[in-house]
């Protein structure tokens, strides 16, 4: 018990020490179906599906607006046989104006039981590479500076950490996906800026409304120094373990509709549409996001019945 307490306190100290560091930058990619894309947000989620899980997501934002963001993610993770350790690989590609950014990260998690009702606390770390490519030939830009006439290709390492506390009915996670500074292209200011730390807080709870209906409210809060806080709130219903219907709201940004289909025990596909609620709604026709999750049952195990 003393050793477990020491590990928890030590890891919490590391996390909050990281939260106190600062840099400069723009926001990381955002997702409407974040509840199915947790590995790209929190490395502590690695292995938590109790199966070999493969998920992918494609998001095209503000359709009709030139240079608007487009994001693709791919995540693969699995627990090891001792069930305490999870491993994962996360790939995120984000395009904005003339810039293309790619993150490739290896994820590691270690889980320990805490409290009652099968509650576990997972410690996660991730490390990888960040690739930034800026091609100024993609469009016209106002800045006459010579710097913005030369293409940019940058490589930098990434290190992140996260905590993920969960049971069969609920989850709560805190993470810093990258504690190292890197350079971004700011499409609105037409400048290259250094990234600030991003902090993610996620959570959700599953209510059994009946034998055939489950209800899961969830939230995601993303904060970065120098930029507005982003808060997402969603409510999804699962009917007969097959059909998912939901609504989501992003603070001062958009409202969304979500739908998902469990094609079979191991395959889930989903779609989300965001309607912009800011002045940008006059210049775009909304945001589309599609996702899939494919899982392979491991020998001697059943796929997790959890709604997350």
Protein Blocks (a to p, Z undefined) as FASTA:
>chain_A
ZZmmmmmmmmmmmmmmmmmpccddddddddfklmlmmmmmmmklgoplopacddddddde
hihiahiacddddddddddfkomaccddddddddehjbccddddddddddddehehhiac
ddddddddddddddfkgocdfblbfklmcccdddddddddddddddfkbccddddfblcd
cddddfklopaddddddddddddddddfbfkbccdddddddddehiacdddddddddehh
laccdddddehkbacddddddfblmbccdddddddfbfklmmcgbjaddddddddddehi
acdfbfZZ
